[in-house]
Amino acid sequence: MSSIQSITESFKGLSVEELLAIITAASAEAKKAVKVVAKAPKEAKEKKGSMPKGVVPPQLVKPRAWVNFTLDHANTYGWESFEVKGQTEPMAASVLLDGKHVFQATGKPMNNKQAMSLSKVRWDRKEGKGTREDLYKEFEASPEWLAEAAAPKAATEVSASAACSLSEVEVELAPPEVKKSALDKNREKKAEKEAAALKKAQEKEAEKLRKEAEKLAAKEAAAAAKAAAKQPAAPKTKKTAEKVEEKEEVVPPFEFEDDGFAHPWDFKGKKFLRDFEGNMWFRKEDGESAGWAGKYDPATKSIDASAEEPEYEDEE
């Protein structure tokens, strides 16, 4: 005989109240068995060799300046159609609209990301070729770049609008050592996303197992209760034959939708705050919470004070 069958056999002869108490206890144990304890968030550690936020590494000063020059030139004088890596269709040439050079499809000027692609088409520093070598020489001779090139070769602060993490285009423009570092960071981000997705899937599976365990416990208890009900009743005596009608306690309905909030609810002459799931808190006269009370059990029409108070994440 299996352990479940032996437990089921032990239910025979129990009263309905005892069987309902067993259902409550079994459900509580099932929740504990499948509860997933969330790991504490790891403390953010400063990565070795990483630059402070808003600072451009020395190796990227000139590529970034060339991109900024290309962006200003394109929005001032317009731009030609150009290819973008990883994109099937080329970017359309600009049109003049209300005195501004914009994309005809969107009516918007060129942005920084698009300028990075255009700058590499016009002149690729690593390849030493491009469609606008003359414009690159004009950039190198510009007073803005000559002043920046004359400054000490150290990390340069950039404006808040230009300060951002390396994009795919910037990675392509960067020197080999910077490119390797950027690719490592991209792999770390991808690994973090995969770990978060795995954790979410595990939590979902644990919740599924918890519900299945609750259903199984309820099914077993219901079967035991049905079997116990079939047992022959004890012979009635004169005293037991006298029926005493007990007035069944009326539980007030909970007339609120599942909106995630707790609402006033009176039960057995006491004031509580209750949510849709049955979580209950004592209620003060002014309507504020006076502390955790327990969880309402519709099976026993009572409050399970041993139930754990749910934890809610703070809204950012």
N, C-alpha and C positions, 0 to 999 in steps of 0.2 A: 504494500500500500504506500503511495507517495505521501510526501509531507503535506501537500495541499489537501489530499483526500482525508488524511487523519485529522487535519484541522477542521475540515468540513464536518466530519463525523462528530467532533467535539461540540459543534454548534447545536446539535439536536438536544432538545429539552430546555434550551434557554428561552427566556422571555423576550418579547419584542423589544422592551427597553434595553435589555442586555445586548441584543443583536445590533441595535442602533448605536450603542456605545462602542461596540467592536468596529462598526463601519467607520465611525469618526476616528478612532485610534489608528485603524489601518490606513486611512487616507493621510493622516499626519505623518506616519512612518514612511509612506510612499513618497511624500514630498521631500522628506529629509534624505531619502536614498538617492534621489535623482537631482538634488539641488546642486547647481553649478556655482562655485564660489569664484567670483570675478577676481582676477589678479590685480594687485595694486599697480597703478600706472608707474612705469619706469621713470626715474629721474632723468631729465634731459642732461646729457653730458656734452661738454664742449668738444667738438671734433678737432683732432689734431690737424694742423696745417690749414684750417679753414679761415677765410677772411671774415672780419666783422661785417655785420649786415650794413649795406649801403656803401661798401667800399669796393672799388674796382682793383683787381690784381694788376701789378705793373705790366704783365704780359698782354693784358687786354685793353690797355689805355689807348693805344693807337687804333686797333680794330673798332673799339667803341666810338672813338672820335670820327673815324671814317663813316660809320653808320649814321652818326648824328649829322655829319656834313651831307651825306646822301639824302637824308630825310628832309633837311632844310632846302636843299637844292631842288628836290622833286616837287615839294609843295609850293616852291616859288616859281619854277620854270616848267613844271610838268614832267612826265616820265613816259618811257616807251613800254611796250609789252615785254614781259620777262618771265622766264621759267622759275618755278619754285620746286625745290627738292621734295619728293614724296607726293607731289600734286600733279594729277593728269593734265588738267587744263592750265594754260599759262595765265598769269595775271594780265588783265586788260590795260591798255594804255590809258592815260588820263584824258579827261575832257575839260574844257574851260566852262565853268558854270557860275554865273553871278560873280565873275572876277576871281574865282578860285579854281585851282586844279583838283579834280576829284575823280573817283571812280564813277562811271556813268550808271552802273547797276545800283549802287548804294547812295550816291551823292555825298560820300565821305572822303576826306583827304587820306593820304597815305599815313599809316601808323608805324610805330617803331619796329614791330615784327616784320612788316612787309619791307621796310627800308633795309633790314638786315639781309633779306634775300636779294633785293635789288643791288645792294652794295657789293655782294659777292659776284653777281653777274657782271657788274661794271668793271670791277677789278678784284681778282682773287690774289691776295698777297702771297699765299703759299705756292700757288701755281705760277704766279708771275705773268698772268694774262687776264684779259677781260675785254669788254666792248668799249670801255671809256677810259683808256689809259690817260688821255689828256685831262680828264676830270680828276683822276687820282693825283696827277702831278699838280693840278691847281689846288687840290686839298693840301698837299704837302707844303705848298708855298704860301698857304693862307696864314695871315697873322695869328689867327686863333691857335692853329696847330703848332706854329713855330714857338709861340709863347709857352704852350703846354709841353712841347718837346724839350724846351730849355730848362724846365723845372726839374728838381731832383727826382730820380727814378725810384719813386716809392709809391705805395698804394694811394690812389687819388679818390677823395670824397666825391660823390656824385649827387645830383639833385634827387629829391624823393620820387619824382616821376620817372627818372631813369634807373633808380636802384631797384633791381629785381634779380631773381635767380637766373642762372644760365638757361637759355632756351635751346632747342635743338639746333637752330641756326647759329647761335653764339658758340655752341660746342664745336661746330664745324669750323668756325673762324678762329678758335682758340689754338694756342700752341699745343704740342703733344702732351706735355705734363699737365696742363690745365684741362685738356680734353679728357685725359684719363681720370682725373679727379671728378670731373662733372659726370662722366659715365658711371663711376662708382656710386655717386650720390643718387643717380637715377635708378640704379639697381637696388639700392637700399630702400628707396621710396616704394619701388615695386614689391619688394619683399614685405614691407610693412603693410601694404594694401592686401597682399595675399594672406598674411597672418590674421589681419582683421576679418577678412572674409571667412577664413577657417574657423575663427572663434565664434563668429555669428552662426555659422552652420552647426557647430557643436552645441551652442546654446539652444538652437531650434530643435535639434535632435533630442537634447535632454528634456526639453519641454514636452516633446511628443511622447517620450518614454514615461514622463510623470503622469500625463493624462491617461496613457494606456494602463499604467499601474493602478490609477484611481478607478478606472472603469472595471478592471479585473477584480479589484477588492470589493467594489460595490456589487458586481455580478455574483461573486462567491457568497457574499453576505446575504444577498437577496435569495439565492438558492437555498442557503441554510435556513433562512427565515420561512421560506415556503415549505421546506421539509419539516420544520418544527411545528408549523401550523397544522400539518396533517396528523400529528400525534393525537391519540384519543384523549378527549377532555376528561378531567377527573369528575367523578359523580358528584352531582350537586346535593348539598345538604340544605336544610331549611334556611340556615343562616346565609349560605352563599347564593341561594335562589333569590334572595331579596335584592333586587337591582337598585343600585344607587346611581342615579344619573349625575354624572359629573359634567359640569359645563366646560366645554373645550375652550381653551384660551384662544382669544382672537388676536392674531398678530397684525398690526397695522400695515397696510401696503406701502411699499417704497415707490413713490410716484415720480421718480426722476430718471432721466435717460443716462446712458453710460457716457457722461461728459468728462470724466476724470476728476471730478470734484466731490467733496463730502458735503452733505446737506443735512439739515436738522431732521431728527427722527426720534420719536419717543417710544420707549419699549419698557413694559412692566412698571410704568409710573416714573421712569427715569429719563433724563434728557441726554441724547447722544447726537453725534455727528456721524453719518454713515455714507459710504460711497456705493456705487453700483455692485462692486464685488463682495460687499458685506463687511468690509473693514470698518471698525467703529472706534470712535474716540468719545470720551466724556465731554459734555457741553456745559459751558458756564452760562450764567444768566444773560450775559451780553452777547452770546452766540459764539464766542471764541472757544478753541479747543482747551480742555483741561487735562490732556494726557491720553495715552493709549488704553483702550478698554478691552479689545479682543476682536474676534471675527464671528459674525452671526452665522449659526449653523441652522439652515432651514429644516434639516432632518430631525433635530432634537428641539428646535424652536428655542435655542438658548445661545448664550455668548460663550465662545471658546476663549477663555482668558489666556490659555497657554499658546495661542497662535502668535506668530511673530509679526511685529509691526512692519509693513512694507517700507522699502527705502525708495525715495524718489530722487531723481537726478535734478540738480539745480539748473534752472534755465540760464543760458549764457546771455 
